[in-house]
């Protein structure tokens, strides 16, 4: 499709996964089961592999996906709406004309009016197109603090058509959205830091793949204790291990103030 000149096309494309991916079948299965609900929330601090897990999952299911990588400039309501509608049009290029017309208007309507048009445009898709269920992903949603955008997404969730599943990825819970109601109605799947952090087995798999060496149990245990399942921390630790003949020595002194960790933060 043709993108509007002020939109960045790569923000609407699913990113590539790094080559050092560790398969996580239990989490993938949970995400698959979550497709029976309205919303999936994946919430954890930076560097825990939230987006990587989501992309890996998306590659293992058949539903078409509309992806939106949010940046700080998307905290503007009009900008956010343009990206969201364009993301949906990547799946349904002949739909959402009413929404696009509103966005192009000289005078913007009230948010509740636009929300109604957008929801109606989504609900109108099956009437003209025999489409399968689809997924909408909002990555880095923690960057949004515009209350009108939260209101838009809350209304979209409330009246979300059955064939749509929404995935929200962020560094913190989107508490401005109706999480409690979704949880009470069993319409929400939640993946959090405790779920997404690497366990000891996954830590070994990552280190073996990255370093190409058969590491001792003591060494892997030490990395696991120091890094606590932080995926980016594991990658930085692996970079450090490659530079030392005796990795045991450097790991004994590795703390949260290690220079590579501090550079990342």
NORWO-V650870 format. One record per residue. N is the residue number from 1. SS is DSSP state (H for helix, E for strand, - for the rest). PHI is phi as a letter, one per 20 degrees, with the letter a starting at -180 (none if undefined). OMEGA is omega in radians with two decimals (none if undefined). Layout:
N_SS_PHI_OMEGA ; N_SS_PHI_OMEGA
This chain:
1_-_none_3.10 ; 2_-_e_3.13 ; 3_-_e_3.06 ; 4_-_f_-3.00 ; 5_-_f_-3.12 ; 6_-_e_3.08 ; 7_-_d_3.12 ; 8_-_e_-3.03 ; 9_H_g_-3.08 ; 10_H_f_3.10 ; 11_H_f_-3.13 ; 12_H_d_3.10 ; 13_-_d_3.12 ; 14_-_f_-3.12 ; 15_-_f_3.08 ; 16_-_e_3.10 ; 17_-_e_3.07 ; 18_-_f_-3.10 ; 19_-_f_-3.10 ; 20_-_e_-3.12 ; 21_-_f_2.99 ; 22_-_d_-3.14 ; 23_-_f_-3.10 ; 24_-_c_-2.99 ; 25_H_f_-3.13 ; 26_H_f_3.10 ; 27_H_f_3.11 ; 28_H_f_3.14 ; 29_H_f_3.08 ; 30_H_f_3.12 ; 31_H_f_3.10 ; 32_H_f_3.12 ; 33_H_f_-3.14 ; 34_H_f_3.12 ; 35_-_f_3.08 ; 36_-_f_3.14 ; 37_-_d_-3.10 ; 38_-_f_-2.91 ; 39_E_c_2.92 ; 40_E_d_3.05 ; 41_E_d_3.07 ; 42_E_d_-2.97 ; 43_E_c_3.10 ; 44_-_a_3.12 ; 45_-_f_-3.11 ; 46_-_f_2.99 ; 47_-_n_-3.14 ; 48_-_e_3.04 ; 49_-_n_-3.12 ; 50_H_f_-3.11 ; 51_H_f_3.13 ; 52_H_f_3.10 ; 53_H_f_-3.13 ; 54_H_f_-3.12 ; 55_H_f_3.11 ; 56_H_g_3.09 ; 57_H_f_-3.11 ; 58_H_f_3.13 ; 59_-_f_-3.08 ; 60_-_d_3.06 ; 61_-_c_-2.94 ; 62_-_d_-3.08 ; 63_-_f_3.05 ; 64_E_f_-2.99 ; 65_E_c_2.94 ; 66_E_d_-3.04 ; 67_E_d_3.10 ; 68_E_c_3.05 ; 69_E_e_-3.04 ; 70_-_e_3.01 ; 71_-_c_-3.07 ; 72_H_f_-3.13 ; 73_H_f_-3.13 ; 74_H_e_3.04 ; 75_H_f_3.01 ; 76_-_f_-3.04 ; 77_H_g_-3.10 ; 78_H_f_3.12 ; 79_H_f_3.13 ; 80_H_g_-3.10 ; 81_H_f_3.12 ; 82_H_f_3.12 ; 83_H_f_-3.11 ; 84_H_f_-3.14 ; 85_H_f_3.12 ; 86_H_f_3.07 ; 87_H_f_3.10 ; 88_H_f_3.13 ; 89_H_f_3.03 ; 90_-_f_3.09 ; 91_-_e_-3.04 ; 92_-_c_-3.01 ; 93_-_f_-3.12 ; 94_-_e_-3.10 ; 95_-_d_3.05 ; 96_-_m_3.14 ; 97_H_f_3.12 ; 98_H_f_3.11 ; 99_H_f_3.12 ; 100_H_f_3.12 ; 101_H_f_3.11 ; 102_H_f_-3.14 ; 103_H_f_-3.13 ; 104_H_e_-3.09 ; 105_-_f_3.13 ; 106_-_f_3.12 ; 107_-_d_-3.09 ; 108_-_f_3.12 ; 109_-_f_3.05 ; 110_-_g_-3.05 ; 111_H_f_-3.12 ; 112_H_f_3.11 ; 113_H_f_3.13 ; 114_H_f_3.13 ; 115_H_g_3.14 ; 116_H_f_3.13 ; 117_H_f_-3.14 ; 118_H_f_3.13 ; 119_H_f_3.11 ; 120_H_f_3.09 ; 121_H_f_3.12 ; 122_H_f_-3.13 ; 123_H_f_-3.11 ; 124_-_f_-3.07 ; 125_H_g_-3.11 ; 126_H_f_-3.11 ; 127_H_f_-3.11 ; 128_H_d_-3.09 ; 129_-_c_3.07 ; 130_-_e_-3.02 ; 131_-_d_3.06 ; 132_-_f_3.01 ; 133_-_f_-3.11 ; 134_E_c_-3.06 ; 135_E_c_3.01 ; 136_E_d_-3.12 ; 137_E_d_3.02 ; 138_E_d_-3.09 ; 139_E_e_-3.12 ; 140_-_m_-3.12 ; 141_H_f_3.13 ; 142_H_f_3.12 ; 143_H_f_-3.10 ; 144_-_e_2.99 ; 145_-_c_3.09 ; 146_-_f_-3.05 ; 147_H_f_3.11 ; 148_H_f_3.08 ; 149_H_f_3.07 ; 150_H_f_3.10 ; 151_H_f_3.11 ; 152_H_f_-3.10 ; 153_H_f_3.10 ; 154_H_f_3.12 ; 155_H_f_3.10 ; 156_H_f_3.10 ; 157_H_f_-3.09 ; 158_H_f_-3.07 ; 159_-_d_-3.08 ; 160_-_f_3.12 ; 161_-_f_-3.02 ; 162_-_f_-3.06 ; 163_-_e_-3.11 ; 164_E_d_3.01 ; 165_E_c_-3.09 ; 166_E_d_3.06 ; 167_E_d_-3.14 ; 168_E_d_-3.12 ; 169_E_d_3.13 ; 170_E_a_-3.13 ; 171_-_e_3.10 ; 172_-_b_3.13 ; 173_-_f_3.05 ; 174_-_f_-3.01 ; 175_-_f_3.11 ; 176_-_f_3.13 ; 177_-_e_-3.04 ; 178_-_f_-3.07 ; 179_H_f_-3.10 ; 180_H_f_3.14 ; 181_H_f_3.12 ; 182_H_f_3.13 ; 183_H_f_-3.13 ; 184_H_f_-3.14 ; 185_-_e_-3.13 ; 186_-_l_3.12 ; 187_-_d_-3.02 ; 188_E_c_2.93 ; 189_E_d_-3.10 ; 190_E_d_3.04 ; 191_E_d_-3.04 ; 192_-_c_-3.08 ; 193_H_g_-3.12 ; 194_H_f_3.13 ; 195_H_e_-2.94 ; 196_H_e_3.13 ; 197_-_f_3.14 ; 198_-_f_2.98 ; 199_-_e_-3.05 ; 200_H_f_-3.14 ; 201_H_f_-3.14 ; 202_H_f_3.07 ; 203_H_f_3.10 ; 204_H_f_3.14 ; 205_H_g_-3.13 ; 206_H_f_-3.10 ; 207_H_f_3.12 ; 208_H_f_-3.11 ; 209_H_f_-3.07 ; 210_H_f_-3.04 ; 211_H_e_-3.13 ; 212_-_m_-3.10 ; 213_-_c_3.09 ; 214_-_e_-3.05 ; 215_-_e_3.13 ; 216_-_f_3.09 ; 217_H_f_-3.13 ; 218_H_f_-3.13 ; 219_H_f_3.13 ; 220_H_f_3.10 ; 221_H_g_-3.12 ; 222_H_f_3.08 ; 223_H_f_-3.12 ; 224_H_f_3.13 ; 225_H_f_-3.08 ; 226_H_f_-2.99 ; 227_H_e_3.11 ; 228_-_l_3.01 ; 229_-_m_3.14 ; 230_-_f_-2.97 ; 231_H_f_3.12 ; 232_H_f_3.08 ; 233_H_f_3.08 ; 234_H_f_3.14 ; 235_H_f_3.12 ; 236_H_f_3.08 ; 237_H_f_3.12 ; 238_H_f_3.08 ; 239_H_f_3.14 ; 240_H_f_-3.12 ; 241_H_g_-3.12 ; 242_-_f_-3.05 ; 243_-_e_-3.05 ; 244_-_c_3.09 ; 245_-_f_-3.14 ; 246_-_d_-3.08 ; 247_H_f_-3.13 ; 248_H_g_-3.10 ; 249_H_f_-3.10 ; 250_H_f_-3.12 ; 251_H_f_3.13 ; 252_H_f_-3.13 ; 253_-_d_-3.08 ; 254_-_f_3.12 ; 255_-_c_3.10 ; 256_-_f_-3.14 ; 257_-_e_3.09 ; 258_-_g_-2.95 ; 259_H_f_3.12 ; 260_H_f_3.12 ; 261_H_f_3.13 ; 262_H_f_3.11 ; 263_H_f_3.13 ; 264_H_f_-3.11 ; 265_-_f_none
